[in-house]
Amino acid sequence: MPPRPSLAWPLKLLLGCAVALAVCALLLGGLELGLRVFGYGHSPRFHRTVKAADGTTWLRENRWVTAPFFAPEIIRRPQPFRLPATKAPHTYRVFVLGSSAAMGDPEASFSLARVLDVLLRAAHPEINFEIVNAGITAINSTVVRGVAADCAELSPDLFIVYEGNNEVIGPFGPGTVFTPFLGSPGAVRTAVALKRSRTGQLLAATARHLGRGRPAPADWGGMGMFLQHGIPAADPRLAATRELFRDNLAAITDSGRAAGASVFLCTVATNRRDCAPFLSLHQPGLDAATLARWQELFTKGGAAADARDLYVALPLLEQAARLDDQHAETRYLLGFVQLETGDVETGKQSLQQALDLDALRFRTDSQLNAVIRSFDTTPRDGVRVVDLATSADTSARGGVTGDEFLYEHVHLNIRGTYRLAYDLCGPIEEDLRRRGLVRADAPQPVWADLSVVRDRLAYTVYEQAMIVRELFARFEKPPFASQRGNTARLHHYRTMNQTAALLLQRPEAASDLRQRYDAALAARPDDWFLRRNAGMAFTATGQPAQGKPLLEQAVATIPDDPDTLFALAQAHRALGDTAKADEVFAQLRALEPRYPGLP
């Protein structure tokens, strides 16, 4: 028998590599399967399925959805929700997607999702609206992309995408503290796939244990974590960030459309009029003499602007801007003075330039909003751009959004939330008619006004006091602490805090709170948030006997919300039931070991 011809060495090499790759794939697949079987790591999916005691099946949030992107010490949690596993007929299911501004920071009880729920139910009581707040603090479109793909499995009718603020500082952005920067959509998708796997979670945990890789913050430090991560406007990585943003938005729209949902891509409202830049950088290459002259003009112009000597400030700041046209705060002061002296269009441009030059990139800049608007130039069935940013500007003083709609740089107050929700109602009404949930010839609804929303959501003095207290603590810390205008802001919030405390100390305050919460609960008896909030308010204002049953009802609906459990434990303790308080505290400790205030 003649000998077999030997294989050429290139073919041998190719076959050897193929076998090695197959073996590696089998080993990695086996490792991944084994980790899943033995319960290592966390599912990265947005939702989970649970069964209630009565056997009803519900869809709930997955508290670990962001685990692939954040160290355990700083993991960000989604807002609680509960949906029937099977969508009932005549139901309109909406998912509001985005980060903290979409979520409703600092208090999600008054978020875009919640305000929309009030407006739509009041206009169409015959429709069952299910509106899920899918916003999560500190994420960006890279994470939203995965959340949207998961939500597409839950029979959605509408995706509302309100995202853009965290593109630079969120996972894989050039200014992030969470992950390395990756410069292409393909590289990010590969990294996300690895991080979402149990094998990737094991590798990340091992690296943390060995002290390797990018060090993570030991505690959540809010915006102060990014102080050393300024990104100048000329940084080429910003172009890659915009490319990734566009790619992610396209994928989000594809997920929604494939599931039969309409997709609203919303431009993002930012505070340009009343929020100075957080970090200003000088134009590269300025010599010492030029910098000295700029400093003189900037100091004098800023002092004149602060003193409202606007026509003294204007030429000084114009000269300073000509010497250094990259300094964000110079542009901001110039824009403020231009706006106040009647040069509105130029002032608006200068204020936008100031935001675009701000090196701490917490706000959606003009180019990121332009990416969102670009989806209007290449129309897709079921996809609509809703220009909320422009709408907010048209309703704002001077045509530039400021404190009338936003607490600080991007987070909406109740008036701003109502403004944006109102602007979404028209497009939603069109979608309801297109789907046959509302007759095409039905009269146009009259949308409820802001006072109705405040009453239905129980936006009480107590709730406002808690928001003011949270914001006051925020403004005392970096990056707000060194921001221009923060002294006046702190004074304003200190006054509001004192006023709220005095109002809550009035003899009639307790009965007023009961009436407000009772009226809200009568109008929305199935609102879990209302029961939790009322129970927390009663307990905190010395009425634990009124608070405890409401908190127990809230726990019966959502048994694993840390805030509810903490308030319930406090109510038990205030009523003298120490054993029950310790039991609830133990539940909370198992759920959230680092929860503030745990005994």
N, C-alpha and C positions, 0 to 999 in steps of 0.2 A: 504494500500500500504506500503510495507516494506521500512524502511528508507534506503537511499543510503549509501553505505559504505564510510566512510571518507577516504580521501587520506592520504597516509603516509607522514610524515613531509618532508623527502628528496624530494619527488615528488612535494610537495607544494612549497618548496624553489626553485626547478628547474623551475617550471612554473612561479613563481613570478619573477625570474631573467630574464626569456625569455620575459615576458611581459614588464618588465622595459627596457630591451635592445631594444625591438621593439619600445617602446615609444620614447626612446632616439634617435634611428635611424631616426624615423619620424620627431622628432623635429629638429635634425641636418640637415636632408635632406631639411626640410622646410626652415630652416635658410639659407642654402646654395642657395636654389632656389630663395628665396626672395632677397638675396644680389645680385645675378646675374641679376634678373629682374629689380631691381632698380639701376643697374649700379655701385655697390660698388666694389672697387678693380680693379685689372687688369688681363687680360688673360695672362697666363704663356706660351702660345704657341709662337713658333718662328716666325710664319708668320701670316699675315692677308690678307684679300681680299679687294681691293679698285676698284672703277670704275672711269675712267677718264672722262673728260668732253665730249669726243666723244662717250662714252658708252663702251669703251674697258675695259675689266676686267683684272686686274693685281694682281699678288702676291707680297706683300711687306713685309719687316721686321716688326716685332712688337717691338716697342721701349721699351716696358715694360716687355720683356721676362725674365729679371733677377730680377724683382721686388720681387719675393718670397725669394730671397737670400740676398738682400742688402737693407739697410735702404734707404729711399728716397733721403737723402743727398748725397749718394755715389753710386747710382745705375749706373750700367755699361750698355751702349747701344750697340746694334749690328751695323754692318756696313750697310748703305743703299743698297738695291738692288731692282730690278723690273724685274719680270718674267711674261711672258704670262700665264694666268690661264690654258690654254690648250697648252700642249707641241706640237710644230709643228713636222711633220715628218722630219727625217734625222737630228734630234737634239741630242746632247750628253750633258746631264745635270750633273754637278759636284758640290758637296758641300765640301768645305774645312772646317773641323771641328777642334776646339781647342780653345786655349786661346790667349794671346796677341802675342806670337810668330807666331802662325798661322794667326792671324789677320793682322800682318805686322807692329806692333808698332816699331818705333814712327810715321810712316806715311803709312797708309793702301793703299795709291795709288800705292805703289810699293811692294805689298804683294805677297805671293806665288800664290794666286788666279789670280792676275793681270798678273804676269809674265807667268804663265801657259797659260793664255788666249792668250798672244802674240805668244808664241811658237806654240801652237796648231793651231791657225788660220793661221799662216804663213805656216805651214806644210800641212794643209788640209783646204783650203779656201772653199771647196765644202760642208763642214760640219758646221752646226750651233751649235757653242759651247756656252753653258750657264754655266758660272762658278760663283758660289755664295761664297763669303767670309763669312762663318758662324762662324768665330772666334770672341771671345768676351774677352776683358780684364778681368783678375782676376778670371775667372771661372776655374773649373777643370772637370775631367771626370764625376763627379756626375751630373753637369749641362749639359755637352755635351751629356750625355745619353738622357736627355729629348729633347734637340735640335735635336739630330739624329732621335728620334722617330717622331718628327714633320716633319723633312725634308723627311722622308720616305713616307709621304703622297703626295709629290710634284713630283712624277715620276722621281726619281733619277736614273742615270746610274752609278754613282761612288761616294762613300764617301772616302775622303782622311782625315785620322785622324792623326793629329800632336799634341799630348797632352802628358803631363807628368810633366811640370814645376810647376804646381800649386797644385799638389796632396796633399801636406802637408799644404800649406797656404790657399788653396781655401775652399769653403764651406764644413763644417763638417770635415776638416782636423785637426790634432792635433796642428798645428801652426797657425790656422786661427784667425782673429779678427771679423769674420762675424757671425758665428754660433757656438753652442757648438760642441765639438768633440763627434762623435758617433762611437762606436767601431765595429759595424757589418754591413754588407750590408743590412740585413733586417731592422735594426733600421734606417739606412739612408733612405731606400726606404719609410718607414712609415713617417718619418719626411718630406721628399720631397713631398709626397702626401698631407700631411697636409698643408705645406707651399704654395703649388700651388692652394689650395682651397681658395675661398673667405672667408670662415669661418676662416681659418688659417691666412689670411691676416688681418682680423678684430682683431683676438686675438693678433697678433704681434703689430698692431698699438695701441691697448689698452695698451699693456705692455709698449711700448715706451712712451705713454702719461703719464702713471703712474710712469715712471722711474723704472720699474721692468725689470728683465732679464739682458741679456748681453748688456752693453752699446755700442752703435755704434759710430764710429768716426764722428765728426761733419762735416768734409770735407774729400774729397779724398786726402790721404797723400802719395799715391804711396807705394813704398817698405818700406819707413820709418815707416809705420804703424805697421810693424811686428818686430820691433827691440827688443821688450821684449818677443818674442815668439820663442826663440831658442830651438831646439830639438836635443839632443845628439844622436849619431849614435846607442847607445845601448837602446834607448827608445823603449819599447815594442809596443807602439802605431804605430810605423812605419810598423810593420808586418801587423797590421790591415789595414793600409793605402794601402799597396800593395795588400792585399786580395780584398779590395773594388775596387781598380784600375782594377784588373783582371776581377772582376764581371761586372764592368761598360763597359770595352772594349768588353766583350762577348755580353752584351746587345746591344751595338752599332752595332756590326757585325750582330747580329740577326735582328735588325731593317733594316739594309741595305739589307741583303739577302732576307728577306721577301718581300721587295719592288722590288726585281729583280736587285738591284744594286750590283756592285762589291765593295769590301771594301779593301782599302789599309791602314794597320796599320803601321805607320812610326815611327822608332826610332827617338829620339830627339837629335839634335846637341847642344852641350854646350861648352862654352869657358872655357877650363881648362888650356891652356897655358898662356894666358895673362889676366886672371881674378882671382885674389887672393880670398881666402875664405872671406866671410863677417863676420863670427863670429867663433872664435876658442875657444874650451873648453878644459880644462886640463883633463887628465886621473884621475878619482876619486882615492883618497887615497894617493896621493903623499905627502911625508913629506916636511917640510920646507927646509931642506938641499938639497933635490933632486930638488925642485922647484928653489932654488937659483942657483944651478949648471946649470939646464936647461936654466934659464934666461941668464946666462953669455954666454953659448954656442950659444943660439939663437940670442942674440944681436950681438955678434961678427960675427957669420956666416951670419946673415942677412946683416950686414954692408959690409962684404966682397963680398957677392953676388951682392949687389947694386953697388959696385965699380968695378964689373966684375973681381974680384980676385977669379976666380971660384975654382981653386985648393987649395986655402986657405979656402974657404967657405965649400968645400965638407966634409972634416973630421969633422969640427965643427958641421955641420948640421946633419951628420950621428950620432954623439954622442948625440946631442939633441933629435933626433928621437928615439934613443934607450932608453933614460930616460923617454920620454913621447910619446908613439906611437899613441896617440889619438888627438894630437894638430894639427889642420888642416893647419895652416899657416906654421908650421915646415915642414910638408909633402910637401906643395906647394913649398917652397923655395928649399927643397932638390930635388924635381922633376925637377924644373927649372935648377938647377945646373947640375944634372945628364944628362938632355937632352942636355944642352949646351956643356958639356964635352964629348959627344959622346956615353954615356951609354943610348941609346935611349929607349930600351924596359923597363929598370928599371925606367927611368924617366917618361915614359908614365904611368906606374903603380902607381908611387908616386903621379903624378898629379891627376889621377883618385881617389886615396885614399883621397887626399886633398878635392876634391869635395864631396866625400861621407861623410867626417867628418864635412863639413861645417854645423854649427848648424842653420844658417838662410837658410832654404831649398827652395831657389828660383829656383833651377836647377834640372832637371831630373837626378837622381843619377844612378849608375850602376845597382842597383837592379830593379828600375822601368823600365829602358830600357830592362832588362832581362825579365820582365813580358811581354813586347811587343814582344820580340823575341820568347817567349815561344809559341806564337800562330803559329809559324812555325813548331813546333814539333807535333802539333795535327791539321793537315791540315783540313780546311773546304772549301767546294766548294764556290768559289767567294771571298775568303778571302786571302789576300797576305800580308806578312810582307815585307816592303821596308826599308832596313837598311840605312837610310839617315845619321845617326850618323857616322857609319863606313866609308861611302863614303866620307863624309866631312873630316874625319881624313886622308884618303889616299891622299887627295889633299892639305893638310895643311902642313906647315913647321914643320919638326920633327915628322910628323905623328900624331900631336895633334892639334885639332881645336883651333883657336885663333882669333885674331883681323882681320885676312884677310877675315873672313866670318861673324863675329858678331860684333855689335857695343859695346856690353858690355858682360853680362853673358849669355844671351839666344837670344836676338833679332837680327835677320838677317839683314845685310846690303845688298845692291843691288847685290853685288857679291855672297854673301852667298845664297840669295834668288834664284838667277839664277842657282847656283850649285845644289840646292835641286830640283828646278823645272825641270832642265835638267835630273836629275836622275829619276824623275817620268815619264818623257816622254816615255821612253822605255816600262815600264809596261802599260801605257795608250795606246800606240800604239797597244800592244798585245790585249788589251780589245776592242779597236775599230775594229780590224780584227775579233775577236771572235763574235762580235755583227753584223758583216756584213756591218758596216759603211765604212770600207776600205776593198778592195779586198785582199784576202789572198795572192795572187801572186803579189801584187803591190810592187814596189821597196821601200826600207826603206827610210824614209824622211831624209833630211839634216836639222837639227834643227838650227834655227836662233842663231847667236852669241849674246854676251852680248851687243855689241854696237847697234844692231838692237832693242833689248828690251829697252835700255835706250832712244833711239830716239822715238820709238812708244809710250812709256809711258811719254814722255817729262820730263825726269829726268834732269831738267835744273839746272843752277847755283842757281837760286832762290829757287828751291825745296831743293837742297842740303843745302843751307844756312839756311832754316827753320828747317831742320833736325838737323843740327849742333847746332843751337841755342837751340832747345829743349833738346838735349843731354847734352849740356854744363850746362844748368840749372839743369838737373837731377844729373849730377856728382858733383854739388856743395852741394847736400843735402845727408843726411844719406840714406842708409847705405854706399853709395860710398864715402862720405866725409872722413870717417876714414879707408877706405880700402887701403891696401898696393898698392903702384903704382899710386894712384889717383892724386898725385901732377903732375906727368909727363903727365898723361892723360889730366888733366885740361889745362896744358900748350899747349899740342897738339891741343886740341879743341879750345882754345882761339886763337891760330894762324890760324886755319882753319876758324874760325868765322871772324877774321879780314881780311883774304884773300878774303873770299866770299863778304864781304861788299865792299872791294875795287873793285872787279870785277863788282859788280852791279852798282858802281858809274861811270864806264867808259862811255864815250859818246855813244859808239856803243852798250851798254848793252840793251837798250830798243829795238832796231831793231833786235838784236840777239835773244832776248826772243820771239819776234813776229814770227820770222822765225821758231824757234824751235817748238812753240806751233801750228803754222799754218801747219807745215809739219806733226806733230802728228795727228792733227784733220783731215787733208786730208786723212791720212791712216786709221783713225778710226773715221769716222764722227758720229757714234752713241754712242761714249764713253762719258757718262755723267760725269765721273770723270775728263776727260780732259777739258771739258768746265768749270767745276767748278774751277779746278786748274789754268787754264789760266786766268780766270776772276779774281781770287784772286790775282794772281801774277801781272797782269796789274794794278789792283787797288792799291796794296801795293807799287808798284814802280812808282806811280804818273801818271798812264795812265788810269784813271777811265772811260774815254769815250770808250776805247777799252774793258775794263773789264765788264762794265755794261751789254751790250747785251749778252755776254757769260754767265754771272751769271743769267740773266733772262731766258735764254734757259735752264740752269741747273735746275732752280726752276720750270720750266714748266714740267720737267721730274720727279724730286724729290722735291716736294714742301715743305718738312718738315725737310730738313737737316740744323741744326743750323749753321754750318760753312758757308754754302752758303748764308743763310739769313744775317748773320753778315757782310759778305763781300759786299753783295748787298746794305745793308743799308749804309755802308761806302762809296760805290761808289756814291749813290744818294747824300749823304752829301757833298762829294768832288765836285760834279757837281752843288752844290747850291740848290738842291731840298730837303729842310729840311722837308717839309711835307711828302714827299714820304719816306724819311729816317726814320722819326718817325713812320710811318705806318708799315714799315718792322721791325723796332726794337720792335714794339708792338707784332707783330706775333712771333718774336723770344722769347720775354719775356713770352708769353703765353705757348710757347713750352718748353722752358728751362729757368726758372726764375733765375737760378744761373749761367748762361753762363758768363764766364769772359769777362770783358770789356763793359758790357751793361751800357748805360748811365742812 
